[in-house]
Amino acid sequence: MAEPQRGDASGGSDHGTNLGTRRKGAAAKHAMAAAEAASTSPPCGACKFLRRKCISGCIFAPHFGSDQGAARFAAVHKVFGASNVSKLLLHIPVNRRHEAVVTISYEAQARLSDPVYGCVSTILALQQQSHSNKTYFQVTSLQGELSMVQNQLINSRLAYANVLHHHQCTQQHHHHHHNQPNMINVSLLQQPAYSNNNSSASTNNNLVNMNTFNNNNNHSGF
C-alpha cells in the first residue's frame, strides 16, 4: 500500500514541475514576441539620429517621428544637446511637452540661422513689420482724409460758381427790365415833338390861308 502512495506523490510533483515549466516558456515566448515587435518597429527620429536602439517609453518618440524627426532633432542636438533636452522634458508635465519641443525646435533653427540673436531677430523683424503696417495704415487714412477734403473743396467751388452765375443772371434780367420804361418815356417825350411839328405846320398853313384871304379882300375893294 505504501508503494502506490509514493507513485502518486511522484506523479503530482512531476505534474507541478511541468506546469511551472510551461508557464516559464509562455512568459519567455511573450517576452521574445515583445522584443521582436520592438525590434521590428522603426526607431524614432532622435534615436535614429543618435544611432541607438529606441526602447519602449523613449521620451523623444512622441515628438520626433521616424520620417522627419531626425532632421529636426539634429538641430536640437547641435544647439542644446540630447541629454539636456531629455532632462528638460522630464521636468515638464506630459501634456505640455509637445509645446516645449516645438519651442525648442524653433529656437534651435533660429540659432542655426542667426547664432547671435536667434529668434530675437525674427521678433524684431516682426515688430518692424508691424510698425511699417501701422505707418502704412496711417498714411492710407491721411490720404483718404485728404481726398475727402479735396472733394469738398471742389464741391464748394462749384456751388459758389453756380451762385455767382445765378446772381449775374438776376442782375442782367433786372437791368433789362429797368431799361424798358425809359425807352417808353423817350418815345413819349418824342411824341409831342412830332405833334408840335404838325401843329406848327398847320399854323403855317393857316397863316398862308389868312394871307391869301387878306389879299383877296384887298383885291375885292375892301
C-alpha positions as CSV (number, residue, x, y, z in Angstrom):
1,M,0.0,0.0,0.0
2,A,3.0,2.4,0.6
3,E,4.4,1.9,-2.9
4,P,1.3,3.4,-4.7
5,Q,1.3,6.3,-2.4
6,R,4.9,7.0,-3.4
7,G,3.9,6.7,-7.0
8,D,1.1,9.2,-6.6
9,A,3.4,11.7,-4.9
10,S,6.0,11.5,-7.5
11,G,3.3,11.9,-10.2
12,G,2.0,15.0,-8.5
13,S,5.4,16.6,-8.3
14,D,6.1,15.9,-11.9
15,H,2.8,17.5,-12.9
16,G,3.7,20.7,-10.9
17,T,7.1,20.8,-12.5
18,N,5.7,20.5,-15.9
19,L,3.1,23.3,-15.2
20,G,5.8,25.6,-14.0
21,T,8.0,24.9,-17.0
22,R,5.1,25.6,-19.3
23,R,4.4,28.9,-17.6
24,K,8.0,30.0,-17.9
25,G,8.1,29.0,-21.5
26,A,4.9,31.1,-22.2
27,A,6.4,34.1,-20.4
28,A,9.7,33.7,-22.4
29,K,7.7,33.5,-25.6
30,H,5.7,36.6,-24.8
31,A,9.0,38.5,-23.9
32,M,10.5,37.3,-27.2
33,A,7.5,38.4,-29.1
34,A,7.5,41.8,-27.5
35,A,11.2,42.1,-28.2
36,E,10.7,41.1,-31.8
37,A,7.8,43.6,-32.1
38,A,10.0,46.3,-30.6
39,S,12.8,45.4,-32.9
40,T,10.6,45.4,-36.0
41,S,9.0,48.9,-35.2
42,P,11.1,51.7,-36.6
43,P,13.0,53.9,-34.2
44,C,12.1,57.5,-33.5
45,G,13.9,60.3,-35.2
46,A,16.0,61.1,-32.2
47,C,17.2,57.5,-31.8
48,K,17.8,57.2,-35.5
49,F,20.0,60.3,-35.4
50,L,21.8,59.1,-32.3
51,R,22.1,55.6,-33.8
52,R,20.8,53.8,-30.8
53,K,18.0,51.4,-30.1
54,C,14.7,53.1,-29.4
55,I,13.4,51.5,-26.2
56,S,9.9,51.4,-25.0
57,G,8.9,54.6,-23.3
58,C,11.5,56.7,-25.2
59,I,11.0,60.3,-24.2
60,F,11.7,61.6,-27.7
61,A,9.5,59.1,-29.6
62,P,6.1,61.0,-29.2
63,H,7.7,64.3,-30.5
64,F,10.3,63.2,-33.1
65,G,8.8,60.9,-35.7
66,S,10.8,58.4,-37.7
67,D,10.4,60.3,-41.0
68,Q,11.3,63.9,-40.5
69,G,12.2,63.8,-36.8
70,A,15.8,63.1,-37.4
71,A,16.3,66.4,-39.3
72,R,14.5,68.3,-36.5
73,F,16.4,66.5,-33.7
74,A,19.7,67.2,-35.5
75,A,19.3,71.0,-34.9
76,V,18.1,70.5,-31.4
77,H,21.1,68.2,-30.5
78,K,23.5,70.6,-32.1
79,V,22.3,73.6,-30.2
80,F,21.2,72.2,-26.8
81,G,22.3,68.6,-26.7
82,A,20.3,65.4,-26.4
83,S,20.9,64.9,-22.6
84,N,19.9,68.5,-21.8
85,V,16.7,68.2,-23.7
86,S,15.8,64.9,-22.2
87,K,16.4,66.3,-18.7
88,L,14.3,69.4,-19.5
89,L,11.4,67.3,-20.8
90,L,11.4,65.1,-17.7
91,H,10.7,68.2,-15.6
92,I,7.8,69.3,-17.8
93,P,4.3,67.7,-17.4
94,V,3.4,65.3,-20.2
95,N,0.5,67.5,-21.5
96,R,2.9,70.4,-22.0
97,R,5.9,68.6,-23.5
98,H,4.7,68.9,-27.1
99,E,4.6,72.7,-26.8
100,A,8.1,72.7,-25.2
101,V,9.5,70.6,-28.1
102,V,8.0,72.9,-30.7
103,T,9.6,75.9,-28.9
104,I,13.0,74.2,-28.5
105,S,13.0,73.1,-32.2
106,Y,12.1,76.7,-33.4
107,E,14.8,78.2,-31.2
108,A,17.3,75.7,-32.5
109,Q,16.5,76.5,-36.1
110,A,16.7,80.3,-35.3
111,R,20.1,79.8,-33.6
112,L,21.5,78.0,-36.6
113,S,20.3,80.8,-38.9
114,D,21.4,83.6,-36.5
115,P,23.8,82.4,-33.8
116,V,23.9,85.8,-32.1
117,Y,20.3,86.8,-31.7
118,G,18.4,83.6,-32.5
119,C,14.6,84.1,-32.5
120,V,15.1,87.6,-31.2
121,S,16.0,88.8,-34.8
122,T,12.7,87.3,-36.0
123,I,10.8,89.1,-33.2
124,L,12.5,92.4,-34.1
125,A,11.7,91.9,-37.8
126,L,8.0,91.2,-37.0
127,Q,7.9,94.3,-34.8
128,Q,9.3,96.5,-37.6
129,Q,6.9,95.0,-40.0
130,S,4.0,95.7,-37.6
131,H,5.3,99.3,-37.2
132,S,5.5,99.6,-41.0
133,N,2.0,98.3,-41.4
134,K,0.8,100.7,-38.8
135,T,2.5,103.6,-40.6
136,Y,1.1,102.4,-43.9
137,F,-2.4,102.4,-42.5
138,Q,-1.9,105.9,-41.0
139,V,-0.7,107.2,-44.4
140,T,-3.6,105.5,-46.2
141,S,-6.0,107.1,-43.7
142,L,-4.5,110.5,-44.2
143,Q,-4.7,110.1,-47.9
144,G,-8.3,109.2,-47.6
145,E,-9.0,112.3,-45.5
146,L,-7.1,114.5,-48.0
147,S,-9.1,113.2,-50.9
148,M,-12.3,113.9,-48.9
149,V,-11.3,117.4,-48.2
150,Q,-10.3,118.0,-51.9
151,N,-13.7,116.7,-53.0
152,Q,-15.4,119.1,-50.5
153,L,-13.3,122.0,-51.8
154,I,-14.3,121.1,-55.4
155,N,-18.0,120.9,-54.5
156,S,-17.7,124.3,-52.7
157,R,-16.2,125.9,-55.7
158,L,-18.9,124.5,-58.0
159,A,-21.6,125.7,-55.6
160,Y,-20.0,129.2,-55.4
161,A,-19.7,129.4,-59.2
162,N,-23.4,128.4,-59.5
163,V,-24.5,131.1,-57.0
164,L,-22.4,133.7,-58.8
165,H,-23.8,132.8,-62.2
166,H,-27.3,132.9,-60.8
167,H,-26.6,136.3,-59.3
168,Q,-25.2,137.7,-62.5
169,C,-28.2,136.4,-64.5
170,T,-30.6,138.0,-61.9
171,Q,-28.8,141.4,-62.2
172,Q,-28.9,141.3,-66.0
173,H,-32.6,140.5,-66.0
174,H,-33.3,143.3,-63.5
175,H,-31.2,145.7,-65.6
176,H,-33.1,144.8,-68.8
177,H,-36.4,145.1,-67.1
178,H,-35.4,148.5,-65.6
179,N,-34.4,149.9,-69.0
180,Q,-37.7,149.2,-70.8
181,P,-39.7,152.1,-69.1
182,N,-37.0,154.6,-70.1
183,M,-37.4,153.6,-73.7
184,I,-41.2,154.2,-73.4
185,N,-40.6,157.5,-71.8
186,V,-38.3,158.6,-74.5
187,S,-40.9,157.7,-77.1
188,L,-43.5,159.5,-75.2
189,L,-41.2,162.5,-74.9
190,Q,-40.5,162.4,-78.6
191,Q,-44.2,162.1,-79.5
192,P,-45.1,165.8,-78.6
193,A,-42.2,167.0,-80.7
194,Y,-43.9,165.3,-83.7
195,S,-47.2,166.8,-82.7
196,N,-45.7,170.3,-82.3
197,N,-44.3,170.0,-85.8
198,N,-47.7,169.1,-87.1
199,S,-49.3,172.0,-85.2
200,S,-46.7,174.4,-86.5
201,A,-47.3,173.1,-89.9
202,S,-51.0,173.6,-89.6
203,T,-50.3,177.1,-88.1
204,N,-48.2,177.9,-91.1
205,N,-51.0,176.7,-93.4
206,N,-53.5,178.9,-91.6
207,L,-51.2,181.8,-91.9
208,V,-51.0,181.2,-95.6
209,N,-54.7,180.9,-95.8
210,M,-55.1,184.2,-93.9
211,N,-52.7,185.9,-96.1
212,T,-54.5,184.6,-99.1
213,F,-57.8,185.8,-97.7
214,N,-56.4,189.2,-97.0
215,N,-55.0,189.5,-100.4
216,N,-58.3,188.5,-101.9
217,N,-60.1,191.1,-99.8
218,N,-57.7,193.8,-100.9
219,H,-58.3,193.0,-104.5
220,S,-62.1,192.9,-103.9
221,G,-62.2,196.5,-102.8
222,F,-62.3,196.3,-99.0
